[in-house]
Amino acid sequence: MPHLFTYGTLSDPDFMRRLTRRRLSYLHARLDGYQKIAIHGFDYPAIVPHPHYYVLGKIFFDIPDEAWKNLDTYEGHTYSRKLVTVETENGQLYQALTYVWNA
């Protein structure tokens, strides 16, 4: 089961539990090569590629296959899933999916 790197609303463990219907384990993590931005007119952030920035967030482990539909629906068509490598607070590297802004 793939992991998910989150940086906004999905970083709330209780919110993730409601969307995935499971209590997921997580660690704090860092994603290099991306910038977190505010989207004009919206209350939530997005990330876009940028070589000189990084994004702090969480990596949630082992997202069940059936939960991805709920996650995709929540994120909507303005985000796409992308495979990235993140580093956890204890220095371990993980591959994870994350939602990247399409604009």
Number of C-alpha atoms within 10 A of each C-alpha: 8 14 18 26 30 24 23 15 13 20 18 12 17 14 13 20 13 11 17 19 14 14 14 16 12 17 14 18 25 22 22 18 16 19 17 19 13 11 13 8 6 7 8 12 14 19 22 17 14 12 10 9 13 16 19 20 19 26 28 24 17 14 20 14 10 10 14 15 12 14 16 14 10 12 17 11 10 11 17 14 15 12 15 16 17 25 19 19 12 9 10 9 13 17 15 20 21 21 23 19 19 12 8
